[in-house]
């Protein structure tokens, strides 16, 4: 069964319900497509298409404030809001996912740091081994009567 052009998808109704929630009590809605996409769990291009469609069909009004920021507001055109969706939890879930992502990146970089520190220790040990080997070689050569300056001349 195809839907008529007048009907809105659940995602479109979700966007409108969220904007209605955010603009309740006279607040203005400033949000870029990337953040809105994250909230509605869509891609950024899909969100842009959805917002533009809602503007084109007269559900949303897109304006700019005095600082040039995009502002979305609901028009007078009626839509059926989503019932039973606690919009306050949407932002909590987004923040929770952001915190989890940041924690994963922190753990990744912590592991990278540990690996780099271990590599530094390994290189320091190797340098010390070479230094000790060189000192041993120099002492052996010195016991055989070979001067270090003679070795430098031979190496050129």
Residue, then its C-alpha position, 0 to 999 in steps of 0.5 A: x500500500x503506498x502512502x499518499x503525498x499528504x502523509x508524513x513518514x515516521x522519521x518526518x513526524x519524529x523530526x517535527x515532534x522533536x522540533x516542537x518539543x525543543x521550541x516549546x516555551x518560546x525557545x528557538x531551534x538552532x541545530x545543524x544537520x549533523x547533530x539532528x541526524x545523530x538524534x534521529x539516527x539517520x545519515x546527514x544527507x538523508x536528514x538534509x533531504x528530510x528537512x528540506x522536504x518538510x520546509x518545501x511542504x510547509x511544515x517547517x520554516x527555515x530562517x536565519x537569525x542576526x548571526x546567520x545561524x539556521x533556525x527551524x520553526x514549525x509552521x501552522x500546518x498540522x501534523x500528527x505528532x508521535x505519541x508515547x515518545x519521551x523527547x527528553x530521553x532523546x538528548x540523554x541517549x545522544x549524550x550517552x552515545x557521545x560519552x561512550x564514543x569518547x570513552x572508546x577513543x580515550x581507551x584507544x589513545x591510551x593503548x597507543x600511548x602505552x605501545x609508544x612508551x613500550x617502544x621507547x623503552x625497547x629502543x632505550x634498551x637497544x641503545x644501552x646494549x649497543x653502548x655496552x657492546x661499543x665500550x666492550x669493543x673499545x676496551x678489547x681493542x685498547x688491551x690489544x694496543x689499538x688506539x681509538x683514533x686509529x679506528x676512526x682513521x680506518x673507518x674513513 
